[in-house]
Amino acid sequence: MLTRATSRIKNFIKTVIIMKQQLFTVFFLCVSIFSLSQEKYKTDIDLGGGYSFTTFLYLSKEQNQFTLTSPKNADKRVIGGFKSTLGRMLGKLPKKGFFVTLNGTQNGDSLIGNAKLAVLGNLKFKGALKGNELSGDFLKDDSMNVATINGIQTSETEIDYENFYSKIVEITQNNIYSKDVLQTKEWQKFQTKLKKLCKNAQDDVEFFLGFNLLSSNLTFSHYSLIIQQEETETVEDEENEATVNFEEKTPKTVYLKIKNFSSSQKEIAEIFPKITRNKNYKNLIVDLRGNSGGGLEAAFEFGKHILNQETEVGYFVTNKFNTKDFSELPVTQAKTVDGFIKELKNGKGAKMVIPKSDNAVFLGKLYLLTDSKTASACEPIVYVLKKTKRATIVGSNTAGAMLSAAPFEITGKYKLVLPLADFYTYDGVRLDQIGVVPDIETEPENALDKALSLIKE
């Protein structure tokens, strides 16, 4: 009896297993048929300025409603299964790992709805679907164009990045400011994860976000991926946007906000004479909070209006520099960023000196406001003004992102930005990953009020 019962149980289990297998087969067949029925568009997201990211958008339609999504589970391919699951639970990542989502109403060829993009956030979308072509605009506040998309129906499923790995490593090894940083455990870990990313990433959004997240854990700054075509025209809006704001706080105190050292040279040159001509101005507050740096032109322009003598700022050294004798480095003769980069690529490094100005110089009390985003070209100037007691630094520690970097082409629109030269201050202090400690530490949002209270006292 026992043997017969056991046999029946075994037969029952076998039947259940066969039924489950058949059900799973039917399920996956249905999923496959559904996937094949989805329309797919290889789409370029153009952010302007030559920055254009390619992704794949999958179209689902129900009556007059549409949904377009980028590849599913992108978060898992970028940061791994555990972190992505945790991120979704905390609401910091989309539930299905879509980095791009558009949904709304379709009326004939017209598409109107909402969009959510990684980094850019929530936007409005207005577009069109004509034949096998997709187009549209992402709008902020219903009017300001943030980006455009253009897509065409395709059978492709992913972009091949596997050969990027060896090119990125080779470019880095040949040009990095010091080979020593490539011997660290952080770099070895980065290489391993980069190889996996190059194999798994399906589109530019995943590759771009993944690379820059990985590089943020390295022991040096200014190492990133950019995806940019050569610019063919100037973006007028960026040119016209004010990067320097001037405000009189009291008859004796003026406030100057410098947003960057990339495009502010002309404005700095125009505003400072207004300050130096007014003999009532005894105090100048220069706000460098959020200023991520830029080039030599604007930084030198700022320096020559507040320093009344030639000032040695520091030294840039490349991987060709193999001594500790900074005196052998030539003073840079470059007047532009491109010229300076060319000097670094071809030599051991350069000495940075702000020459004595022929213009009127502000000689009153100077206060600099800093935070954790005060970076790059700002930091040597903050340091030298602090050490020479020319200025009082108020706020929080600067970014500690002080290396000189340049872009190198990986292939086509994909470029690797890496640090060509390390930087040491005039008295031999290295700033990268360290930054400048303010004279008076306070929460960055309170820095202006603190500087005003110091002046009042």
C-alpha positions in Angstrom: 0.0 0.0 0.0 2.8 2.4 1.0 4.6 1.7 -2.3 1.5 2.3 -4.4 0.8 5.6 -2.5 4.3 6.8 -3.0 4.1 6.1 -6.7 0.9 8.1 -7.0 2.5 11.1 -5.2 5.4 10.9 -7.5 3.1 10.9 -10.6 1.1 13.8 -9.2 4.3 15.9 -8.6 5.5 15.0 -12.1 2.2 16.2 -13.6 2.3 19.5 -11.6 5.9 20.1 -12.8 4.9 19.5 -16.5 1.9 21.8 -16.1 4.1 24.6 -14.6 6.5 24.2 -17.5 3.7 24.5 -20.0 2.3 27.6 -18.2 5.8 29.3 -18.1 6.2 28.5 -21.8 2.9 30.1 -22.6 3.7 33.1 -20.3 7.1 33.8 -21.9 5.6 33.3 -25.4 3.0 36.0 -24.6 5.7 38.3 -23.2 7.7 37.8 -26.3 4.8 38.5 -28.6 4.0 41.7 -26.6 7.6 42.8 -26.8 7.7 42.3 -30.5 4.5 44.3 -30.9 6.0 47.3 -29.2 7.3 50.0 -31.5 10.9 51.0 -30.7 12.6 54.3 -31.7 16.3 55.0 -31.7 16.2 58.6 -30.3 18.6 61.5 -29.9 18.0 63.8 -27.0 19.6 67.1 -27.9 20.4 69.3 -24.9 22.0 72.1 -27.0 25.6 73.2 -27.1 26.5 70.0 -29.0 25.4 67.7 -26.1 23.3 64.9 -27.6 22.4 61.5 -25.9 21.2 58.5 -27.8 18.6 56.2 -26.3 15.9 53.7 -27.3 12.3 54.6 -26.6 9.6 51.9 -26.5 6.1 53.0 -27.4 3.0 51.6 -25.9 -0.5 52.8 -26.9 -3.9 52.3 -25.5 -6.8 54.1 -27.2 -5.6 57.7 -27.3 -3.0 57.4 -24.5 0.7 56.8 -25.1 3.8 55.9 -23.1 7.4 56.1 -24.2 10.1 54.6 -22.0 13.8 54.0 -22.2 15.3 50.5 -21.6 13.9 48.8 -18.5 16.2 48.1 -15.5 18.7 50.7 -16.5 19.4 51.4 -12.8 20.5 47.8 -12.2 23.0 47.9 -15.1 24.4 51.2 -13.8 24.6 50.7 -10.0 23.8 47.1 -9.4 20.8 45.1 -8.2 21.0 45.7 -4.5 21.5 49.5 -4.7 18.8 49.9 -7.4 16.3 47.9 -5.4 17.0 50.0 -2.3 16.8 53.2 -4.4 13.4 52.2 -5.8 12.1 51.3 -2.3 13.2 54.8 -1.0 11.6 56.4 -4.0 14.9 57.8 -5.3 14.8 55.7 -8.5 11.9 54.9 -10.9 10.1 51.6 -10.0 11.0 49.8 -13.2 14.4 51.5 -13.8 13.3 53.7 -16.6 15.7 56.7 -17.0 13.4 58.4 -19.5 9.6 58.3 -19.3 7.0 60.2 -21.4 3.3 59.7 -21.2 0.2 61.6 -22.3 -2.4 61.9 -25.0 -2.1 61.2 -28.7 -4.4 63.2 -31.0 -3.7 62.2 -34.6 0.1 62.8 -35.1 0.3 65.1 -32.1 1.7 64.0 -28.7 1.2 66.0 -25.6 2.0 65.0 -22.0 4.6 64.9 -19.2 8.2 63.7 -19.2 10.6 62.5 -16.5 14.3 62.4 -17.4 17.3 61.4 -15.2 19.1 64.5 -14.1 16.7 66.9 -15.8 13.7 66.0 -13.7 10.0 66.6 -14.5 9.1 68.4 -17.7 6.3 69.0 -20.2 6.4 67.3 -23.6 5.0 68.3 -26.9 5.8 66.2 -29.9 4.7 64.3 -33.0 4.6 60.8 -34.3 4.6 60.7 -38.1 5.1 57.4 -39.9 8.2 55.9 -38.4 9.6 59.2 -37.1 9.3 60.6 -33.5 10.1 64.2 -32.7 9.3 66.7 -29.9 10.4 69.2 -27.3 10.9 69.1 -23.5 9.6 72.2 -21.9 10.2 73.8 -18.5 7.4 76.1 -17.1 5.4 75.3 -20.3 7.6 77.6 -22.5 11.3 77.3 -22.0 12.8 74.6 -24.3 15.2 72.4 -22.4 15.8 69.7 -25.0 14.5 68.3 -28.2 14.2 64.7 -29.4 14.4 63.1 -32.8 13.9 59.3 -33.3 13.4 56.8 -36.0 11.8 53.3 -35.7 14.4 50.6 -35.4 15.1 47.0 -34.6 18.3 47.7 -32.7 18.3 47.1 -29.0 21.5 48.6 -27.7 24.7 50.6 -28.5 27.9 48.7 -28.4 30.4 50.2 -25.8 32.6 47.2 -25.3 35.6 48.5 -27.3 35.4 51.8 -25.3 37.0 50.1 -22.3 40.5 49.6 -23.8 40.5 53.0 -25.4 39.6 54.8 -22.1 42.4 52.9 -20.2 44.9 53.6 -22.9 44.1 57.4 -23.1 44.3 57.6 -19.3 47.7 55.7 -19.0 49.2 58.0 -21.7 48.0 61.3 -20.4 47.2 61.2 -16.6 49.2 63.7 -14.5 50.7 60.9 -12.4 51.1 57.2 -13.1 51.0 56.6 -9.3 47.3 57.1 -9.1 46.8 54.2 -11.5 48.3 51.8 -8.9 45.7 52.5 -6.2 43.0 50.1 -5.2 40.4 52.7 -6.1 41.6 52.8 -9.7 41.7 48.9 -9.9 38.2 48.8 -8.6 37.1 51.5 -11.1 38.6 49.5 -14.0 36.8 46.4 -13.0 33.4 48.2 -12.8 34.1 50.2 -16.0 34.6 47.0 -17.9 31.3 45.7 -16.7 29.6 48.9 -17.5 30.9 49.0 -21.1 29.6 45.4 -21.5 26.1 46.0 -20.0 25.1 49.6 -20.8 22.4 49.8 -23.5 22.3 53.6 -24.3 24.2 56.9 -23.8 22.2 57.8 -20.7 23.3 54.6 -18.9 26.9 54.9 -20.1 27.2 58.6 -19.1 25.6 58.3 -15.7 27.4 55.0 -14.9 30.8 56.3 -15.9 30.5 59.6 -13.9 29.2 57.8 -10.8 32.1 55.4 -10.9 34.7 58.1 -11.4 33.4 60.1 -8.4 35.0 57.4 -6.1 38.5 57.9 -7.5 41.3 59.6 -5.5 41.5 62.5 -8.0 39.2 65.0 -9.6 38.5 66.2 -13.1 38.0 62.7 -14.6 34.7 62.4 -16.4 32.9 61.4 -19.6 31.2 64.0 -21.9 29.1 63.2 -24.9 29.3 66.2 -27.2 29.4 66.8 -30.9 31.6 69.7 -32.2 29.6 72.9 -31.8 28.7 74.6 -35.1 27.1 77.7 -33.7 27.1 80.0 -30.6 24.2 79.7 -28.2 23.1 83.3 -27.7 21.1 82.7 -24.5 24.3 81.5 -22.7 26.2 84.5 -24.0 23.6 86.9 -22.8 23.0 85.4 -19.4 24.7 87.5 -16.7 27.5 85.7 -14.9 28.4 88.6 -12.6 25.9 90.4 -10.4 26.7 93.7 -8.7 24.8 95.2 -5.8 25.4 98.0 -3.4 24.6 96.8 0.1 25.4 100.1 1.9 27.1 103.3 0.8 30.4 101.7 1.9 29.9 98.1 1.0 29.4 96.4 -2.4 28.5 92.8 -3.2 29.8 91.0 -6.3 28.5 87.5 -7.2 30.7 85.7 -9.8 29.0 82.6 -11.0 31.9 81.1 -12.9 35.3 81.8 -14.3 34.4 80.4 -17.7 32.5 83.2 -19.4 32.8 86.1 -16.9 36.0 87.9 -18.0 34.3 90.7 -20.0 31.8 91.4 -17.2 34.5 91.5 -14.5 36.5 93.9 -16.6 33.5 96.2 -17.0 32.3 96.1 -13.4 35.5 96.6 -11.4 36.3 100.1 -12.7 32.9 101.1 -11.3 34.0 99.9 -7.9 37.5 101.4 -7.9 36.3 104.8 -9.1 33.9 105.1 -6.2 36.1 106.2 -3.3 33.3 105.6 -0.8 33.5 101.8 -1.2 35.6 100.5 1.6 34.3 96.9 1.7 34.0 94.4 -1.1 32.2 91.0 -0.7 32.9 88.6 -3.6 30.6 85.6 -3.6 32.3 82.5 -5.1 29.7 80.0 -3.7 28.7 77.6 -6.4 31.5 78.9 -8.7 32.9 75.7 -10.3 35.9 77.5 -11.9 36.7 77.8 -15.5 39.7 79.2 -17.4 42.7 81.5 -16.9 41.2 84.5 -18.6 38.5 85.4 -16.0 40.6 84.3 -13.0 43.5 86.5 -14.1 41.0 89.4 -14.8 39.7 89.1 -11.2 43.1 88.8 -9.7 44.5 91.9 -11.4 41.7 94.1 -9.9 42.4 93.1 -6.3 46.2 92.6 -6.2 48.5 95.6 -6.5 51.7 93.6 -7.1 52.9 90.7 -9.1 51.7 87.6 -7.3 52.9 84.0 -7.7 49.9 81.7 -7.3 51.3 78.2 -7.9 52.6 75.4 -10.1 51.0 73.0 -12.6 53.1 69.8 -13.1 52.5 67.0 -15.7 53.7 63.4 -15.7 56.9 64.7 -17.4 57.9 66.5 -14.3 60.1 64.2 -12.2 61.7 66.5 -9.7 60.5 68.6 -6.8 62.3 71.8 -8.0 59.4 74.0 -9.1 61.8 76.8 -10.0 62.6 75.0 -13.2 59.1 75.5 -14.5 58.5 78.4 -16.9 55.9 81.1 -16.2 52.9 80.4 -18.5 52.7 82.6 -21.5 49.3 81.4 -22.4 46.5 83.9 -22.7 43.7 81.4 -23.3 42.7 78.0 -21.9 43.5 76.3 -25.2 47.0 77.8 -25.2 47.6 76.7 -21.6 46.5 73.2 -22.3 48.9 73.1 -25.3 51.7 74.1 -23.0 50.9 71.3 -20.5 50.6 68.7 -23.2 54.0 69.5 -24.6 56.0 70.2 -21.4 56.7 69.5 -17.8 54.3 72.1 -16.5 54.0 75.8 -15.9 54.1 78.5 -13.2 51.0 80.6 -12.6 51.8 84.3 -11.9 49.2 87.1 -11.8 51.1 90.1 -13.2 51.0 93.6 -11.7 48.1 95.5 -13.2 48.2 98.8 -14.9 44.6 99.4 -13.9 43.2 100.8 -10.7 43.1 98.2 -7.9 40.5 97.8 -5.1 42.5 98.2 -1.9 39.7 98.2 0.7 38.7 95.2 2.9 37.9 92.1 0.9 35.7 89.2 1.9 35.3 86.0 -0.1 32.3 83.7 0.3 33.0 80.0 -0.3 31.2 76.6 -0.2 31.8 73.0 -1.2 31.1 73.9 -4.8 33.8 76.6 -5.0 36.2 74.7 -7.2 39.0 74.5 -9.7 40.3 77.9 -10.9 38.7 79.5 -7.8 40.7 77.6 -5.3 44.3 78.8 -6.0 43.0 82.4 -5.8 41.1 81.8 -2.6 44.2 80.2 -1.1 46.7 82.9 -2.0 44.3 85.7 -0.8 43.9 83.9 2.5 47.6 83.1 3.0 48.7 86.7 2.2 45.8 88.0 4.4 44.5 90.1 1.5 41.0 88.7 2.1 38.9 87.1 4.8 37.4 83.8 3.7 33.9 83.2 5.0 31.8 80.0 4.5 32.8 76.4 4.3 35.7 74.3 2.8 36.1 74.6 -0.9 35.7 71.6 -3.2 39.2 70.3 -3.4 38.9 69.9 -7.1 42.1 71.5 -8.4 43.7 69.8 -11.3 44.1 71.0 -14.9 42.1 68.8 -17.3 41.5 68.5 -21.0 39.2 66.4 -23.2 40.4 63.5 -25.4 38.3 61.8 -28.0 37.4 58.2 -27.4 35.5 58.0 -30.7 33.1 60.3 -32.4 31.1 62.4 -29.9 32.4 60.4 -26.9 35.2 62.2 -25.0 37.1 61.5 -21.9 38.1 64.5 -19.7 41.1 63.7 -17.6 43.6 65.7 -15.5 46.8 66.5 -17.4 48.5 68.4 -14.5 48.6 68.4 -10.8 48.6 71.7 -8.9 50.7 73.0 -6.0 50.4 76.4 -4.4 53.2 78.9 -4.3 54.3 77.5 -0.9 54.1 73.8 -2.0 50.6 72.8 -0.8 48.5 70.4 -2.9 44.8 71.3 -3.1 43.1 68.5 -4.9 40.9 66.4 -2.6 41.8 68.9 0.2 40.5 72.4 -0.7 40.9 75.6 1.3 39.6 76.0 4.8 37.9 79.4 5.4 39.1 81.9 8.0 35.6 82.0 9.5 33.6 78.8 9.1 29.8 79.0 8.8 27.0 77.4 6.9 27.3 78.5 3.3 23.7 79.9 3.3 24.7 82.2 6.2 28.0 83.4 4.7 26.8 86.7 3.3 25.0 87.6 6.5 28.2 86.7 8.5 30.4 88.9 6.2 27.9 91.8 6.6 28.0 91.4 10.4 31.8 91.4 10.4 31.8 94.6 8.4 29.2 96.2 10.8 31.3 95.2 13.8 
